[in-house]
Amino acid sequence: MVSIVIPVHNEERSLLPLYDRLTLVLESLRRPYEILFIDDASTDRSFELLSNLVETDAHLKVIRLRRNFGQTAALTAGFDEAKGEIVIAMDGDLQHAPEDIPALLAKIDEGYDIASGWRKDRVDNAITRKFPSRVANWLMARASGLELRDFGTTFKAYRAEILKDVHLYGELHRFIPALASFYGARVVEVPIRNTARTDGHSHYGLSRTFRVLFDILTIRFLLRYFTRPMHFFGTLGLAGTSLGGLILLFCAIEKIVTGNDIVQEHGPLMMAGALFLLAGLMMFSTGLLGEVMIRTYFESQGRRIYAVREVLTQNKPGVAGEAR
C-alpha cells in the first residue's frame, strides 16, 4: 500500500488539479493507496474543498491541525496517520509533479529505503532561491555525510519502518534522509520535474537561510554526538581547562620567581585564564548532564541505539526458517 502525505496551507487553487492528476497516476499503478491531506490551519477555502472531496473518494483522509504548526509538524501528523508500507511526501502547490511518483516507487522496489527527489532543472529565482539553495545543500552534505544534491525538496518516498526511527521537530523535515542514514537507511536520488507555481506565492524566501544554517549545526551535532555528547562538550571542556590552567600556572610561576604583583602586571591575562578554566569546567558539566539525559531518553522509552534490517534463522526440523 502507498500513502501520499501532502501538507496544505492556503492552496485552494491547486487542490483540485492536484487531486485529479494524483488519482490518475495512482490508479494506473494498480496497487492499494491512500491520500492524506494535512490542512495546516488554512485561512482560505482549502479545508472546505478537501471536505467535499472526502465525501466522494474513500481513498482520501483529511487531517486538520488546530493552528498553523508549520510543514514539519504537518508532515509528522501525516506520517503518524499513514497506513501504507511506502509513504510519499509531496507539496500541495503543483510544483511537484504526481507523474514522477512511479520513478520514486521504482527505486523503493529496487531495495532502497528512501528515494529522494532531485530538482535537476530548477525554475526558481537564481538570486533568492537557486544560489542560497546550492550553498545550503553543499553545507548539508558536508554536515551530514550524505551526498545528496537536493535536501530541500519535500518530494520523497520512504519505507514506513524507516520513519518510525526518525522523530521530527523544528524544521528538520528536510533532513529526514540524513537522520534515517544514522540508522543505516539506504538513500538514492531520483531526478524530478520542477514547475513554477501557477497560483499563490511561495512560503519560503531568502529569510529562511539563517534558519537553515541553524538546522545544519543541529543536524551535525545530532549525527555525530547524539549518543555521546561528552565527546563534544568534553573536547571543549578539555581545551578550556587546559588553556586556563596553563595561563594561571604561568602567572603563579612568575609570582613565585619574580615576586611581581601579578594582578597589576598580568591582570587581564589572569582574568582570561580564570574564565577559560571556569568555561572548561562548565563544558564538562554540560557533557555529563547530556550523558545522563541521553541514557534517560533511551532507557525510559525503551528505544534502541541501533536498527535491525532483517533477521535470518536456520531451518530446523519442524520449524520454518524466518526472515524479517
Secondary structure, DSSP 8 states (H G I E B T S, - for coil): -EEEEEEESS-HHHHHHHHHHHHHHHHHHTS-EEEEEEE-S-SSSHHHHHHHHHTT-TTEEEEE-SS---HHHHHHHHHHH--SSEEEE--SSS-S-GGGHHHHHHHHHTT-SEEEEEESS--S-IIIIIHHHHHHHHHHHHHH----S--S---EEEEHHHHHT----TTGGGGHHHHHHTTT--EEEEEE-----SSS--S--TTHHHHHHHHHHHHHHHHHHTT-HHHHHHHHHHHHHHHHHHHHHHHHHHHHHH---HHHHHHHHHHHHHHHHHHHHHHHHHHHHHHHHHHHHHHHHT--SS-----B---BTTB---B-
